[in-house]
Amino acid sequence: MSLLERSPTSTRGGGSQPDLSKLSNMAADSLISTRKRKRECECSQDVKEIRSELTGMTSLLEQFIESNALIMSQMQANISDVKTQITEIKVSNEQTLCLLRDSSADVKSQINYIKSSTSGMEIEQNNIKTHVSQLENKISVGENKIKSLESELSNLKLASTAGSSSHAQSLMNEQLIREVQDRKEREKNILVVGVPEQTSSVAEERLSKDEAEIMCITGSVSNEITKPIKIIRIGKYNAGKNRRIKVCYDTPAPVKVLLRNRDKLPVNIKMFSDQTPSQQKYLQGVKDELIRRQNSETWIQNETQAKELQLPNYTHYYNYRTDKIGGGVSAFVHNNLNHSLSESNYLDGNNYLWIRLEKFALEVGLVYNPGHTNYKRFLETYDSQLQLRKRAIVFGDFNIDLLKKEKEIKQYKAVLKEAGFGLLNKISKKYCTRHSTTRKSIIDHVSSNLKNNNFHMAIINSSLSDHKQIYVELKKFKPIPKIQTKYEAIDYTKLHATAKEDKIDDLNDFTLLENKIKEYMQDSKTIKMKILNKPQKDWINKDILTGINQRNYIWTEHKKNPEDESLETEFKTKRDRTAKLIRDTKNSYYYKEFTKCINKPKHMWNLINKLVNNKGKESCAPPKLMVDSKLITNSCDICEVFNQYFSTIGPLLAEQIPMRFHENFNVALPHTTNASELSTLDPYSADEINKIIDHLDSNSSSGLDEINTKVIPSTALLQCGINRLKRVIGTGP
């Protein structure tokens, strides 16, 4: 080492001292001469080893740095995942807490309801006991009176039995004898209906023509019919009205022949036996009873009859035919239910009755379609009523047999499907609702649009009618709870009262005034509850709302940390996913809606108009117009007046402009000044400031100072601001 230090310094290649800055395998050997090799030290070898070690250390350091960078990136990714998971856990915890609060509130309300109902039942039970005791006393008193009356009646009967029984029996026997004699006489008569009334004014001529008509009719039935002994018209003669003809024979044989061969009578001619009044009354009663047993309608004929049909603790709702007997629908609803009449119509021969049950948010519909009305019009009316009901169950005698496979049945099912209703009937002969002697049918239907509900339905045989009874039970029902949320609001009454009591006229700085207003606002804040609006039921669903909330939450976090690129990337990803979910869900929903309207062009066009937001154009033409003291009411004349006015308004206005503006147009242009600052301030008054503040829009949101316009009208704050302006500007009243 000492030899190297004593060697002279030189930059040339022939020097004795090596240049260590250019040291290499080749360069070092070339600079060392043969004379110097003998005195070479071992430093070069050490330097080589040190360099190799440094190179290895450098590579190790580079590998270490790369591995650290990789580990750091993985740690950042893991940290972002952990943040996302923590955010999701927070959201789920908040939702769980909200559900727990809602469920606890429901449980409390149910407990209170049970307590109130129990107390009400106890009161009713005590009242019932009181009434029962009163009734027992009255019954005992009534029994004593009845016993006394029975004893008196028995005494009276013993006194009058002999005379009254013989008299009543004689009257009954006399009536029976008269009835038998009357029937015996009427066996020889027959009634003919449908023979046109004769137009002659002479009675004998009309009688002879009637006899000729009767002989012609009886001759067409049988040639063995003898000539009647008497022919008369029943009732008073009235032009334009065909009266019945009573034909009398000397024996009952011709009458029997005519009644047995009524199928041979001419068209529009009918024959009936001559019945006594008691026979007519009995047969009419049998006919009415048969008709009632063959139909399942209410047969309510008027309002008085409907009000007579009542049940204890029930309300009777009904809708009956106003133009004919038969048909109609009615329902009995228990008074414990909060119910009301939603709709009651009788249209085109069909009955519609809708009852709303408030507790279940449900509408119960009753429909009767006799089967012979306009089918297309019935479907349109029924469809419009179903579209208005969000939660409903419908019962009815539709006289549409679901066991058949006809075009009308498919149209009926399509109407139900389009309105979101489904049939609860099982389409099988085993579950028919009407079983006559000839066939089975399902003409009584039950349908509903309730989702996720279990129904129990049973068909019960009845001896009162050939229509079977239908029993429907809603096995599961839970109303959708109303979601409530808390929010902060300002109590403006408290704010104005506080501002009036506190004297803030001494504030000379607007910043202090602003801070004071914010302090009042903070002290006047209160916590309120509100019910969240239900989401729309068309294409907005729970997944979309959740995605929107998550997207908004990530955006809020990104605004707090704008330099965090991971949050920005996460927000963009969530934003794109939410937009795609909204687009796909909306397309799928409207595709299904258009599929439902394939056979319904009217509904399809309504859906198209809803999508493009088309609105019906309404005529806005005025009904009358006053022009030059002349009243014009004709629509064509009104249009002509408007055309004349707008076609000549331009030249008329141009003529009113002075000629100097026509010659030099630049004179008419306004002169503008480029004032960069406010030079003067006009004097103001407190009334002017009050007027400006009174006309502030209270619905506008707060600005950067976060002070709402509703806060400003406070009298104390307003006066403070006015006084401050006086001191700053130095002008004004």
Secondary structure, DSSP 8 states (H G I E B T S, - for coil): -HHHHHS----STTSSS--GGG--HHHHHHHS-HHHHTT--SHHHHHHHHHHHHHHHHHHHHHHHHHHHHHHHHHHHHHHHHHHHHHHHHHHHHHHHHHHHHHHHHHHHHHHHHHHHHHHHHHHHHHHHHHHHHHHHHHHHHHHHHHHHHHHHHHHHHHHHHHHHHHHHHHHHHHHHHHHHHHHHHTTEEEEE-------S-HHHHHHHHHHHHHHHHHHH-TT----SEEEE-S---TT----EEEE-SSSHHHHHHHHTGGGS-TT-EEEE---HHHHHHHHHHHHHHHHHH--S----SHHHHHH---TTEEEEEE--SSSSS--EEEEEETTS-EEEEEEEEETTEEEEEEEETTTTEEEEEEE--SSS-HHHHHHHHHHHHHT-SSEEEEEE----TTS--HHHHHHHHHHHHTT-EE-S--SGGG-SEE-SS-EE--EEEEE---S--EEEEEE--SS-SB-EEEEEE---------EEEEEEE-HHHHHHHHHHS--TT---HHHHHHHHHHHHHHTEEEEEEE-----SSS--HHHHHHHHHHHHHHHHHHH-TT-HHHHHHHHHHHHHHHHHHHHHHHHHHHHHHHHTTT-HHHHHHHHHHHHT---------S-EEETTEEE--HHHHHHHHHHHHHHHHHHHHHHS-HHHHH-GGGGS-------S--------HHHHHHHHHTS-TTS---TT---TTTTT-HHHHHHHHHHHHHHH----
